Amino acid sequence: MSVKCYAPKNMEELFSELAKMTPESKIIAGGTDLNIRMRMGLTKADALLFVGGINEMRQIVEKDGKVEIGAAATMSEIAKSPLLQGGLAAIADAAGDVGSAQIRNNATIGGSVANASPAGDIIVPLFLLKAEAVIANSKGELRCLPISEVVLGPSKNCLSYDEAIVKFVLPLALPGRSSAFVKLGFRKAVTIARIGLTVSLNVGADGLIKEAEMMVGAISLVPLRMEAAEQYMLGKRPDEAVETVGRMLSDLIMEKTPEEFDRDYKVGAARGAVDDLLKRFC
Ligand SMILES: Cc1cc2nc3c(=O)[nH]c(=O)nc-3n(C[C@H](O)[C@H](O)[C@H](O)COP(=O)(O)OP(=O)(O)OC[C@H]3O[C@@H](n4cnc5c(N)ncnc54)[C@H](O)[C@@H]3O)c2cc1C
């Protein structure tokens, strides 16, 4: 079967190429997931629509008091963006932790979100920081959805075959907030997350935590909020909270992954992940 290729150069062309898609067609960005699946015969496509040539889909910009990350921005571009610091730094941290340099130069944020893997690093801070996805369809329309309505579970997203994610929109961080992401995995250079942990904190001049939000990825179908840990951290120094929050994370892993082959590894590694994360705020 011959595969048709579409490579729109702007949003107008994207809308008209989306109209040519069939239920067997695929969007392609960096190809780090899709090429492997196609080579293994797990995915077949009658057409591929490459979104990497659309300038608007590659930009990381501040607009109308929000930060916008184009869906075709690569992990390397995201990791070094000056707009993703302070309260939004967890996004850059997660992008910088993806695979190897070669993978990061190709893998895109839109591909990761569409892939919806529980081990997708960047998905965890996108949930924490309340990102919204702007989605284009073949009728020339755009719709905006919270990330939690886009990522539905392993390989499951809300997109129809004739839709593409155009960008992600992030509210600017609240004053005084900083965020961070850490992951633990089996190997250092190309690690698939066994735990992805992210936090947004407001630490006062006295060194005590005034506001806290925390989420964990890779232990359930989509990232989980750690509300008990958020409450516990209030009024404490970040380093003072490590032991208890580490125990809370171990308990959550025990509860959520009763059958998983690597549960003991995750439980054992939980305290270390919390230590790595919270000590960044001391
Ligand atoms: C060796 C290796 C190591 C890896 N390590 C990590 C890691 O450490 N952490 C991690 O999170 N991931 C890792 N990955 C997974 C992968 O790199 C990411 O999921 C990547 O971000 C996917 O982006 P892509 O642009 O390559 O997607 P593609 O392969 O191009 O597409 C993936 C899926 O998304 C769809 N898609 C792509 N863009 C859009 C869009 N704009 N709108 C709608 N649908 C779209 C495609 O149709 C396809 O179904 C690794 C992969 C490899 C091969």
The ligand as an SDF file (V2000), in Angstrom:
LIG
                    3D

 53 58  0  0  0  0  0  0  0  0999 V2000
   14.7650    5.1630   22.8860 C   0  0  0  0  0  0  0  0  0  0  0  0
   13.5650    5.9430   23.3910 C   0  0  0  0  0  0  0  0  0  0  0  0
   13.6090    6.5210   24.6460 C   0  0  0  0  0  0  0  0  0  0  0  0
   12.5100    7.2450   25.1160 C   0  0  0  0  0  0  0  0  0  0  0  0
   12.5950    7.7970   26.3520 N   0  0  0  0  0  0  0  0  0  0  0  0
   11.5440    8.5090   26.8260 C   0  0  0  0  0  0  0  0  0  0  0  0
   11.6140    9.1030   28.1060 C   0  0  0  0  0  0  0  0  0  0  0  0
   12.6110    9.0070   28.8260 O   0  0  0  0  0  0  0  0  0  0  0  0
   10.5230    9.8080   28.5350 N   0  0  0  0  0  0  0  0  0  0  0  0
    9.3970    9.9700   27.7650 C   0  0  0  0  0  0  0  0  0  0  0  0
    8.4550   10.6200   28.1980 O   0  0  0  0  0  0  0  0  0  0  0  0
    9.3110    9.4050   26.5460 N   0  0  0  0  0  0  0  0  0  0  0  0
   10.3490    8.6810   26.0560 C   0  0  0  0  0  0  0  0  0  0  0  0
   10.2580    8.1130   24.8150 N   0  0  0  0  0  0  0  0  0  0  0  0
    8.9880    8.2250   24.0710 C   0  0  0  0  0  0  0  0  0  0  0  0
    8.9060    9.3250   22.9760 C   0  0  0  0  0  0  0  0  0  0  0  0
   10.1270    9.8810   22.6450 O   0  0  0  0  0  0  0  0  0  0  0  0
    7.8890   10.3870   23.3170 C   0  0  0  0  0  0  0  0  0  0  0  0
    6.6100    9.8280   23.5140 O   0  0  0  0  0  0  0  0  0  0  0  0
    7.8400   11.4810   22.2280 C   0  0  0  0  0  0  0  0  0  0  0  0
    7.6100   12.6850   22.9230 O   0  0  0  0  0  0  0  0  0  0  0  0
    6.8120   11.3310   21.1200 C   0  0  0  0  0  0  0  0  0  0  0  0
    6.8960   12.4740   20.2840 O   0  0  0  0  0  0  0  0  0  0  0  0
    7.1170   12.3570   18.7170 P   0  0  0  0  0  0  0  0  0  0  0  0
    7.1070   13.7390   18.1890 O   0  0  0  0  0  0  0  0  0  0  0  0
    8.3250   11.5350   18.3860 O   0  0  0  0  0  0  0  0  0  0  0  0
    5.7920   11.5760   18.3250 O   0  0  0  0  0  0  0  0  0  0  0  0
    5.4870   10.7110   17.0300 P   0  0  0  0  0  0  0  0  0  0  0  0
    6.2220    9.4130   17.1170 O   0  0  0  0  0  0  0  0  0  0  0  0
    5.6620   11.5160   15.8020 O   0  0  0  0  0  0  0  0  0  0  0  0
    3.9340   10.4660   17.2890 O   0  0  0  0  0  0  0  0  0  0  0  0
    3.4960    9.7500   18.4260 C   0  0  0  0  0  0  0  0  0  0  0  0
    1.9600    9.7020   18.4200 C   0  0  0  0  0  0  0  0  0  0  0  0
    1.4380   11.0080   18.5880 O   0  0  0  0  0  0  0  0  0  0  0  0
    0.6210   11.4070   17.4850 C   0  0  0  0  0  0  0  0  0  0  0  0
    0.9040   12.8390   17.3040 N   0  0  0  0  0  0  0  0  0  0  0  0
    2.1290   13.4260   17.1900 C   0  0  0  0  0  0  0  0  0  0  0  0
    2.0050   14.7650   17.1550 N   0  0  0  0  0  0  0  0  0  0  0  0
    0.6750   15.0340   17.2260 C   0  0  0  0  0  0  0  0  0  0  0  0
   -0.0910   16.2320   17.2380 C   0  0  0  0  0  0  0  0  0  0  0  0
    0.4820   17.4530   17.1660 N   0  0  0  0  0  0  0  0  0  0  0  0
   -1.4390   16.1330   17.3120 N   0  0  0  0  0  0  0  0  0  0  0  0
   -2.0390   14.9260   17.3810 C   0  0  0  0  0  0  0  0  0  0  0  0
   -1.3810   13.7490   17.3890 N   0  0  0  0  0  0  0  0  0  0  0  0
   -0.0240   13.8060   17.3220 C   0  0  0  0  0  0  0  0  0  0  0  0
    1.0430   10.5040   16.3510 C   0  0  0  0  0  0  0  0  0  0  0  0
   -0.0230   10.3080   15.4220 O   0  0  0  0  0  0  0  0  0  0  0  0
    1.3750    9.2240   17.0910 C   0  0  0  0  0  0  0  0  0  0  0  0
    0.2000    8.5070   17.3670 O   0  0  0  0  0  0  0  0  0  0  0  0
   11.3480    7.3960   24.3060 C   0  0  0  0  0  0  0  0  0  0  0  0
   11.3200    6.8160   23.0260 C   0  0  0  0  0  0  0  0  0  0  0  0
   12.4090    6.1090   22.5670 C   0  0  0  0  0  0  0  0  0  0  0  0
   12.3380    5.4990   21.1830 C   0  0  0  0  0  0  0  0  0  0  0  0
  1  2  1  0
  2  3  1  0
  2 52  2  0
  3  4  2  0
  4  5  1  0
  4 50  1  0
  5  6  2  0
  6  7  1  0
  6 13  1  0
  7  8  2  0
  7  9  1  0
  9 10  1  0
 10 11  2  0
 10 12  1  0
 12 13  2  0
 13 14  1  0
 14 15  1  0
 14 50  1  0
 15 16  1  0
 16 17  1  0
 16 18  1  0
 18 19  1  0
 18 20  1  0
 20 21  1  0
 20 22  1  0
 22 23  1  0
 23 24  1  0
 24 25  2  0
 24 26  1  0
 24 27  1  0
 27 28  1  0
 28 29  2  0
 28 30  1  0
 28 31  1  0
 31 32  1  0
 32 33  1  0
 33 34  1  0
 33 48  1  0
 34 35  1  0
 35 36  1  0
 35 46  1  0
 36 37  1  0
 36 45  1  0
 37 38  2  0
 38 39  1  0
 39 40  1  0
 39 45  2  0
 40 41  1  0
 40 42  2  0
 42 43  1  0
 43 44  2  0
 44 45  1  0
 46 47  1  0
 46 48  1  0
 48 49  1  0
 50 51  2  0
 51 52  1  0
 52 53  1  0
M  END
$$$$
